[in-house]
Amino acid sequence: MAVSLLLLCLFCLRSAEAGKLLVVPSDGSHWTGMKPLVEELGRRGNQVVVIIPEASLSMGPSKHTTTLTYPVPYTKAQLQEQVNEGVAILTSVDLTTDLARFQNFIISMELLNVLTTRNVEGVLSNKDLMKKLQDYNFDAILTDPFEPTGAIVAEYFSIPAIYIQTRHPCGADALASQCPAPVSYVPHGFTHFTDRMNLWQRSVNLVRALLQPMACGRLFARADEIASHVLHRKTSMVEILSHAALWFVHSDFVFEFPSPLMPNMIVVGGMDNKKAEPLSQVSILIAVILPLLLILPVLLSIVILKC
């Protein structure tokens, strides 16, 4: 009887099947954190297609994937110059007061609004690229919601969206997922608070929480217009992000303050860390001998003093 049940279960099992995955990454450290996962998925037999702009700071062809590019109205030098200017503006702001930090937050939203929406138009207005993507008939899309491109593409093709990110600048992830974040215990970004706040800090944190929808509206102003035009209905990026199938949270509670997570959120911090290589014999000798050489003079001086 037991053998019959076992055979029945084995016949009911399905073999693993490779899928088709569209990847829409963001530039810089966002791509650095996503790249190991993308390459591993490709190595395991999945058909992974990555779309990137022709001009970028760090993105390029990756192993075990197909890379498609699309034209953008800027060069790599212009992009680097704009990023440098933005960093210079942000680092020149005085952050010693809560008001100054809030002003820095608003400036960040303005800069990101410009940087993150140009690629949206580059992808969605490219009819040849969109037709090619449609012909692939993807099973899912993996994207970083730091840029709205991937989320809008997923909504346009009606395919499940998997988001991978650390923390969204305007808190769109919390708004979209409706993940509870008690303002008395979970500090918002750019506040520099800990999870142990006094009454004033909790009040500031509450104001920041109330202003989150306005900040996201400011950040996604242009993206909301593009999404509404492409999808032929009034919508917003927060609404589109709320349709996420999965959230990969690229952080770890070893470094982050404790906060609730929704059932479709998975913490993947450290995913891009490489395995440590074994030490060579020379490294081991240095690790053993060098401390001895440093301690030996101290031991000799103690012996001499006692004598």
N, C-alpha and C positions, 0 to 999 in steps of 0.2 A: 504493500500500500504506500509506504513511504517513498519507495523508488518510483512508483507511478506518479506521485505528486511532484517529485523532484523533476522527472522528465517533462511533465506538463508545464512546470514553471520555466524550464529551460526553453521549451518551444515558444513560450509567450514572450520571452525576452527579445528586444530589438537590438540589432547591432548599431554601434555608433556611426553616425553619418556626418561627413564633412559638410560645412555650410558655406554660404556666400556672405561675406561681411564687408560693408562699406565703412571706411574710416575717414573722418573729417577732423584732423587735428588742429590745434592752435600752435603758434610759433613759440620759440624759446623753451623755457623749462617745462612748459606744458607737454611739448612733444618729447622731451627727454624722458619724462615720467611715463608716457604712454608707449613709447617705442618698443621696450622689451616685451610687453604684452602682445603688441601687434605682430612682432616677428615670431614670437612663440606660437601664436595662433596659425600663422602661415606655415611654420615648420611642421605643425601637426596635421597638415593636409587640407586646411580650410582655404578657400579662395578669398584672399584678402586684397581689396582694392583701396588704395590710399589716394585721395585727391588733395593736392597742395598748390599754392600759388606759384607762378613762375619766379617771383622774387620773394625770398624769405631769408631770415637770419640763420636758421638752424635746420630747417627741414630739407629732406632730399630723399632719393631712393633708399629703401630699406630691404633687408634680406627677406626672401620667401614671400614677397608681396608684389603686386602690380601697382605702379605709380602713374597717376594721370595728373597733368598740370593744366592750369587755366590762366589766361592773361589777366594782369592787374594794372591799374593806372599809376604804378610807382616802381622805382628801381630798388635794389637792395640798399644802395647808398642812401637814397631818400628815406627809406624805412628806418635805417640805423640812425640817421640824423634826427628823425622825428622822435624816436625812442629816447635818444640822448637828451633832447630838449625837454621831453616829458619828465624824465628822471631828474634833470636839473631843477625844474619847477617844483617838483614834489620834495626834493631834498633841501630846497631853500626855505621852505615854510617852517616857521617856529612851531614846535609841537609841545611846548611846555604847558599849555592850557587846554582845557576841554574844547573851548571855542575854536582854537587854532587847529586842533585835530579834526574837528567837524568841517572846517573850511578846507582842510587837506583832503578830506573824504569827498567833498563836492567837486573839487578840482580833478580828483582822480576819475570821477564819473564822466566829466566832460572829455578828458583825454581818451578814456577807454571807448567812449561813444564814437569818436573819430576813428580810432585804430581798429575796432572790431567789426565795423559795418561795411567797410570797403570790399572785403572779400565776399560778403553776402551777395552784393550786386554782381560781382565777378562770376560767381557760380550760377546763380539763378537766371541771369540774363544770357548765359551761354547755352543756346539751344542744342548745339551739337553735343556738348558735354552732358546735358540733362537727358538727351535721348539715349546716349551711350549708357548712362547709369541706369536708366529705366530698362534697357535691354538685358542688363545683368540679372534682374529680378532678385535682388538681395533679400536675405532672410532677416537681417538686422543691420543697424548702423551703430558704430561706436564713435562717440564724439566728445569733445570738451565743451561744455556750455559757456566757457569764458567767451567764445565767439558764437554768435547765434546761427551761423551758417548750417551746421550739421543738424540742429534741432528743426529748422525750417525745412530742410531737405527731407528729413524723416517724416515730418507731417505731410509734406507734399506727396511723397510716394506711399504713405500709409504703411510704414514698416516700423517694427519695434525699435525704440531708441534706448541705447545704453550710454549713460553719461559717466564720465570719469573726471574727477576734479578734486581740489583741496577744499577751498571755501570760496564761494562766489563773492566778488567785490561788493555787490549791492544786497547780498543775501537772497538772491533769486531762488536758490536751492531750497532754503527754508520756507519761503513763501509758496513755491510750487508744490513741494511735497507735504506741506502742512505739518512739518515735523515740529513738535513742541519744543520751545526753547525758553524756559522760565527766565525772565529778565533779571531776577534776583540772584540767579546762580550761573547763567550762561552768558559770558561777556561777548558783546558784538565786536566784529572786526574794526580796526582803527581806533579802538577805545584805550588799548593798552591796559585794560583792567584784568584782574584775575577772577577766579570763581569765589573769592572772598571779598565782597564789596561792602563799603559803608553805605549809609543812606543816600548821600550825595551821588556816589558812583552808580548806585542802583537807579536813581532818578535820571541821570544822564543816559544810562543804558536803556531805560524805558523810552526816553525821547527818541533815541536812535532806532529802537524797534518800531515805533509809530511812524518814523520817517522812511522806513525801508521801502514801502510801496512807491513813494514819491521818488526815491533814489533810483529804483529799478525803472520807473517810467522815464526818468531823465536819461538813464544809460541806454535804454532800448527804444528811445523815441523813433529813430530812423528804422530800426529793425522791425518794430511793430507795424510801421507803414508798409514796408516791403512785404512782410508776412501776410498782411491783410490783402494786399494787391495780388500776390501770387496765389493765395488760397481762396480768393474770391469771397471772403467773409471777414467781418470785423473780429480781430483776435489780438492777442498780445503774447509776448515771449514767455511771461509767467504762466499763462494758460497752456501754451505749447509744452513747456517744460513739465507741467503737471501730468502729462501723458507718458512720462518715463516708465519704461519696463523695469529698468534697474539703475541704481546709482552706485558707482564704485567710488567710495570716499578715500581719496589718496592722502591719508593721514593716519595717525596712530594716537591712541589715548595715553601713550607714554609721554607724548609731547603736547597734546591738546588737553584742554579742560574737559571734564566729563559732561556729556550732553546726550539727550535721547536720540535714538535712531529709528527710522521707519522700517517696516519689514522688508522693503525692497532695497534697503541700503546695506552695502557690504564694505567693511573697512579693509583696504588693500595697501595700507602704508608699508613701505619697505619693499614693495614688489619689484622695483627697479634696482635694488641693491644686488651687486654681484657676490657670488660665493667667495669667501676668503681662500686664497691659495696657500698651500703649505709653505712654511718657512724653509729657505735653503739652509745648508749646513753653515755657510758663512754668516747668515743672519742669526742663527742660533748661537754661534760662537760670540758674535758681537753682543747679543742680548745677555749672555752669561758673563763674559769677561769685562765689558765696559762698567757695569755696576761695581765689580770687584776692584777695578782700578780706581774708581772714585772713592770707595770705602777704605781702601788700603792705607792711604796717607792718614786718615782719621784714626784708624786702629794703631798705626805706628806711633802717632803723637801721644795717644793715651798710654801706650806701653812705656814710652820714654818718660812721661811725667810720673808714672808710678815708680819707675826705677830711680 
